[in-house]
Amino acid sequence: MICLGIETTAHTFGVAVIRNKKVLSNVKDSFTTKTGGIIPNKAAEHHVDVCDEVIKKALEEAKVSMKDIELVAFSNAPGLGPCLRIGAVAARSIALQNNIPIIGVNHCIAHLEIGKMLTDAKDPVMLYVSGANTQIIAFEGRRYRIFGETLDIGVGNLLDSFARHIGLGFPGGPKISKLATLSKKYIELPYSVKGMDVSFGGILTNLKQKFDSGKFKEEDLAYSLQETIFAMLLEVAERAMAHCDKNELLLGGGVACSQRLQEMAHQMCKDRGGKCFIPEPQFLIDNAAMIAWLGILEHKHGRRYKLEETQIKPYERTDEVEVLW
């Protein structure tokens, strides 16, 4: 089966073509700013502007035409409403004009499934860390259960917010990561783990206060920020592995591109005799290949959508989706 996937949950407009398990193309164009953060309506306008060109490029790179496409999949949840709508409209237009089946899929589950498809992970605990989402997920009882999550903001939003506060643009995570390499000085920050959940709001407030005081270097704060929050995330991930009796950890989401988080994850798994799986960066960040792959999985296992059933679901949680495959 050849599936065209469309990803528009946030700042990325992505289009990919997958034939069964082979990624033929995976093209994206992302909304960025030099200062400030993501503005949903501005990101949606960006998606409208680049839509046709990205679709065209994805088909060209895959060396297929629209008549070869057998399924169109799009991210219908969760995400920013204005951005999700652009992807839904694009997918509906393609499906209607070319008489192709359409399917809407959950972005979070797509991250997990592309990771499993591209690695040797069989039954992992997933540490899913992105802008709005921070979850520890494992499969149990026909659903991907959330064993721990953020109680306030996502870890990516924390990084973006601090980057914005010190004058860096969006996305802030890569810039904070680069800044952190300039220091090895740890400054104590709040360490907020509550059972299986984490909280980042207090850390952000503390960081802003420290920076505004003028007593701390921004590279020292960036280094301390990464060391603290990654330790928090891996503490709850390791606890989930023990609780679920699983020895595999799979990383997903844009924050998982961090070299430091990857190093710490590998070390934690090594210490407990487990295995850590990390897809290459293009499949960690928001991408359409994961949407196309999950679309194929769901379609092959009987999930069908009528055009009028393709509403977006900005607040759908990972554990609300029944897993048929």
QUILIN-V708588 format. One record per residue. RES is the residue in one small letter. NEAR is the number of other C-alpha atoms within 10 Angstrom. Layout:
{{RES	NEAR} {RES	NEAR}}
This chain:
{{m	13} {i	21} {c	27} {l	33} {g	34} {i	36} {e	31} {t	32} {t	29} {a	24} {h	25} {t	23} {f	30} {g	28} {v	30} {a	30} {v	32} {i	24} {r	18} {n	14} {k	16} {k	13} {v	17} {l	20} {s	21} {n	26} {v	21} {k	23} {d	17} {s	16} {f	19} {t	19} {t	13} {k	12} {t	16} {g	18} {g	18} {i	17} {i	15} {p	19} {n	13} {k	15} {a	22} {a	25} {e	15} {h	20} {h	26} {v	15} {d	11} {v	15} {c	20} {d	11} {e	10} {v	21} {i	22} {k	14} {k	17} {a	23} {l	22} {e	14} {e	14} {a	16} {k	12} {v	14} {s	11} {m	13} {k	9} {d	14} {i	21} {e	18} {l	23} {v	25} {a	33} {f	34} {s	32} {n	29} {a	24} {p	22} {g	25} {l	22} {g	20} {p	21} {c	27} {l	28} {r	21} {i	22} {g	29} {a	24} {v	14} {a	17} {a	27} {r	23} {s	14} {i	19} {a	20} {l	12} {q	8} {n	13} {n	13} {i	20} {p	21} {i	27} {i	30} {g	29} {v	26} {n	25} {h	27} {c	28} {i	23} {a	24} {h	26} {l	25} {e	17} {i	21} {g	24} {k	19} {m	16} {l	15} {t	14} {d	14} {a	18} {k	12} {d	14} {p	25} {v	30} {m	28} {l	27} {y	26} {v	26} {s	23} {g	22} {a	19} {n	19} {t	26} {q	28} {i	30} {i	28} {a	23} {f	17} {e	12} {g	8} {r	12} {r	17} {y	23} {r	19} {i	19} {f	21} {g	22} {e	23} {t	22} {l	14} {d	15} {i	18} {g	22} {v	27} {g	21} {n	23} {l	23} {l	27} {d	24} {s	22} {f	23} {a	24} {r	18} {h	17} {i	13} {g	13} {l	20} {g	20} {f	22} {p	26} {g	26} {g	27} {p	18} {k	16} {i	23} {s	22} {k	14} {l	16} {a	22} {t	13} {l	13} {s	15} {k	12} {k	14} {y	15} {i	15} {e	11} {l	18} {p	17} {y	15} {s	16} {v	18} {k	14} {g	9} {m	19} {d	20} {v	25} {s	21} {f	22} {g	18} {g	14} {i	19} {l	21} {t	13} {n	13} {l	21} {k	16} {q	12} {k	17} {f	16} {d	12} {s	9} {g	9} {k	9} {f	13} {k	12} {e	20} {e	19} {d	18} {l	25} {a	26} {y	23} {s	20} {l	26} {q	20} {e	20} {t	18} {i	24} {f	17} {a	18} {m	20} {l	26} {l	19} {e	16} {v	23} {a	27} {e	23} {r	16} {a	23} {m	23} {a	13} {h	10} {c	15} {d	11} {k	17} {n	18} {e	20} {l	30} {l	27} {l	26} {g	31} {g	24} {g	22} {v	25} {a	24} {c	24} {s	17} {q	13} {r	17} {l	21} {q	18} {e	10} {m	15} {a	28} {h	17} {q	15} {m	20} {c	19} {k	12} {d	10} {r	12} {g	10} {g	16} {k	20} {c	22} {f	22} {i	21} {p	18} {e	14} {p	16} {q	15} {f	21} {l	24} {i	19} {d	29} {n	30} {a	32} {a	32} {m	33} {i	37} {a	35} {w	30} {l	29} {g	27} {i	26} {l	18} {e	18} {h	20} {k	13} {h	12} {g	9} {r	14} {r	14} {y	12} {k	9} {l	15} {e	7} {e	11} {t	18} {q	14} {i	23} {k	19} {p	19} {y	12} {e	16} {r	17} {t	20} {d	18} {e	11} {v	15} {e	11} {v	16} {l	13} {w	11}}
